[in-house]
Amino acid sequence: MAAFENIIFAEVVGTIFYSFFGLFLMLACWWLIELLTPFSLRKELEEDQNMAIAIVMGAMFLALAIIIAAVIRT
């Protein structure tokens, strides 16, 4: 029980809030990218299994996650 004494409720709530906020931002970025591209990313990834687009999108979301985490942290 001594391990739980140092946990502050506001920090837990803040962590949960920022986790969902980061997920929302990633979803908003996906929606924006889907809107701006002239083709359907979902079709390219699921039906055509375009590996090049999958790698680019994965790298882009990894970069976005790093940027969002840095912004939330400061």
Protein Blocks (a to p, Z undefined) as FASTA:
>chain_A
ZZmmmpcfklmmmmmmmmmmmmmmmmmmmmmmmmmpmbdfklmmmmnopaklmmmmmmmm
mmmmmmmmmmmmZZ
